[in-house]
Amino acid sequence: MSEGSVNQGRILRNLMRLMDVTCGHSFYEVLPRGVQVWLPDRGKGIYPDLIVVAGEPLLHNGQDDRVLNPCVMFEILANPTPGYSSEAATLPERESIFRYCRAIPYLQSYIFVHQTEPRVEQFYRAEENLWGMTAQTGLDTVVELAITDARLPMMDIYDRVDFSLLV
């Protein structure tokens, strides 16, 4: 979880709304920021911007703020730092965290949402030890989540996001 901005708040609100409608009263539950995903191999947790769990959350040592079983995690990438592009500023952090997250047996998709442009990168579990990646760019495309058959239109993910705020 990164520092907040107006655009980050808008993207998070939009994702919450889309995922709530998609999951509804189904087997899946959407949980916002503040719920930690515990990484046993790392001995600590991370705070994704949004997680989806299948069924009831499994809790680390019974602590209700440490979830062990996310099936989807969303990260809204921070604004770039001066002198670096968005991708360069966040790529090492993404790779480091994703290395630990791949070990979560329940995780099926890890999704990175950019603030600086309409771009969503989805890493998905193709097989037990094989991950694939898709990227959607532009407001006229759709992000598809295999676990829920969800279709998240990029136009809805980025509703009211003002890219000129980042110039």
C-alpha positions in Angstrom: 0.0 0.0 0.0 1.4 3.3 -1.0 0.8 6.9 0.0 -2.6 8.1 -0.9 -3.6 10.6 -3.6 -6.9 11.7 -5.0 -6.5 9.5 -8.1 -5.5 6.5 -6.0 -8.6 7.0 -3.9 -10.8 7.2 -7.0 -9.2 4.0 -8.4 -9.7 2.2 -5.1 -13.3 3.3 -4.8 -14.0 2.2 -8.4 -12.3 -1.2 -7.9 -14.3 -1.8 -4.6 -17.5 -0.9 -6.4 -16.8 -3.2 -9.4 -15.6 -6.1 -7.3 -18.6 -5.8 -4.9 -21.0 -5.9 -7.8 -19.0 -8.8 -9.4 -18.8 -10.9 -6.2 -22.1 -9.8 -4.8 -23.4 -12.5 -2.4 -21.2 -15.2 -3.9 -18.5 -17.4 -2.5 -16.0 -14.4 -2.7 -15.5 -11.6 -0.3 -13.9 -8.3 -1.1 -11.7 -6.7 1.7 -10.2 -3.2 1.4 -7.0 -1.6 2.6 -6.0 -2.2 6.2 -6.2 -6.0 6.1 -2.8 -7.5 6.0 -1.8 -10.5 3.9 0.5 -12.5 5.9 3.6 -13.9 4.1 4.9 -16.9 6.1 8.0 -17.2 4.0 8.9 -13.6 4.7 7.8 -13.6 8.4 5.7 -10.4 7.9 2.8 -9.1 6.0 1.9 -6.7 3.2 -1.0 -4.4 2.8 -2.5 -4.6 -0.7 -5.0 -2.0 -1.6 -7.7 -4.6 -2.1 -8.0 -8.3 -1.7 -10.5 -11.0 -2.6 -10.8 -14.2 -0.5 -12.7 -17.3 -1.5 -15.0 -18.4 1.4 -14.1 -17.3 4.9 -10.8 -15.6 5.5 -8.1 -17.8 7.0 -6.4 -15.9 9.8 -2.8 -16.1 10.9 -2.7 -17.1 14.6 -6.3 -16.1 14.9 -5.5 -12.4 14.4 -8.4 -10.9 12.4 -6.1 -8.4 10.6 -3.8 -11.0 9.0 -5.3 -13.0 6.2 -3.6 -16.1 4.7 -5.9 -16.9 1.8 -6.2 -14.1 -0.7 -7.1 -15.4 -4.2 -6.8 -11.9 -5.8 -4.8 -8.9 -4.7 -4.8 -5.4 -6.2 -2.0 -2.9 -5.8 -2.5 0.7 -7.0 1.0 1.8 -7.9 2.4 4.9 -6.3 3.1 8.1 -8.3 6.6 8.0 -9.8 9.4 9.7 -8.0 11.2 12.7 -9.7 13.7 11.5 -12.3 12.2 8.0 -12.7 9.4 6.7 -14.9 6.5 5.0 -13.1 7.6 1.6 -14.3 11.2 2.0 -13.2 10.3 3.5 -9.8 8.1 0.6 -8.8 9.4 -2.4 -10.7 12.0 -3.6 -8.1 9.5 -3.4 -5.3 6.9 -5.3 -7.4 9.4 -8.0 -8.2 10.5 -8.4 -4.6 7.0 -8.6 -3.2 5.7 -10.8 -6.0 8.4 -13.3 -5.3 6.9 -13.9 -1.8 3.3 -13.7 -2.9 3.7 -16.5 -5.5 4.2 -18.8 -2.6 0.7 -18.1 -1.3 -1.1 -21.3 -2.3 -4.5 -19.6 -2.6 -3.4 -16.7 -4.7 -4.6 -16.8 -8.3 -4.1 -13.2 -9.5 -2.0 -10.3 -8.5 -3.0 -7.1 -10.2 -1.1 -3.9 -10.5 -3.1 -0.8 -11.4 -1.1 2.3 -12.7 -2.1 5.8 -11.7 -0.1 7.6 -14.4 -1.9 6.0 -17.4 -4.8 3.6 -18.0 -2.7 0.4 -17.6 -3.4 -2.7 -15.6 -1.0 -5.7 -15.3 -2.3 -9.0 -14.1 -0.1 -11.8 -13.0 -2.1 -15.0 -12.9 -1.4 -18.6 -11.8 -1.5 -20.7 -15.0 -0.3 -23.9 -13.2 1.1 -24.7 -9.8 4.5 -23.3 -10.4 3.8 -21.3 -13.6 2.6 -17.7 -13.7 1.5 -15.8 -16.8 1.0 -12.1 -17.3 -1.5 -9.9 -19.2 -1.5 -6.2 -19.6 -4.4 -4.0 -20.6 -3.7 -0.4 -21.8 -6.3 2.2 -22.8 -9.8 3.0 -21.5 -11.5 0.9 -24.2 -10.1 -2.4 -23.0 -11.3 -4.9 -20.3 -9.6 -6.7 -17.5 -10.8 -10.3 -17.1 -10.5 -12.2 -13.9 -10.6 -16.0 -14.3 -11.7 -16.8 -10.8 -15.0 -15.0 -10.9 -15.5 -14.6 -14.7 -15.4 -10.9 -13.9 -15.0 -8.3 -16.6 -13.7 -5.0 -15.3 -13.9 -2.3 -18.0 -10.9 0.0 -17.8 -13.2 2.9 -18.3 -14.9 2.0 -15.0 -11.6 1.3 -13.2 -10.4 4.8 -14.1 -13.8 6.6 -13.7 -13.1 10.3 -12.7 -9.3 9.8 -12.6 -7.6 12.9 -13.8 -4.3 12.0 -15.4 -3.4 15.7 -15.8 -2.9 15.8 -12.0 0.3 13.8 -12.5 2.0 16.1 -15.0 
